[in-house]
Amino acid sequence: MEVANYPTRFEAGAALDLLEASGIQAMGKFGDAEGWAPHFTLVDGFRVCVFEDDLPEARTILAATDADSAGPSRN
């Protein structure tokens, strides 16, 4: 099940690392064909997926991280 979709490979990779460090098996589906077609991410993005049973806990972990990293806007 998709738990999150990120605009960059870096953000998706960080989310995968965080989930796996928390004991949740996670998988990335990166829509850029391993860097060969970066324009594909405009359609598909960088998806982070987990098993359905882990979905609520994964959402909680990622939401807490997003709230912690929210800072002042850099406009």
Secondary structure, DSSP 8 states (H G I E B T S, - for coil): -EEEEESSHHHHHHHHHHHHHTT--EEEEETTGGGT-GGGHHHH-EEEEE-GGGHHHHHHHHHHHHHHH------
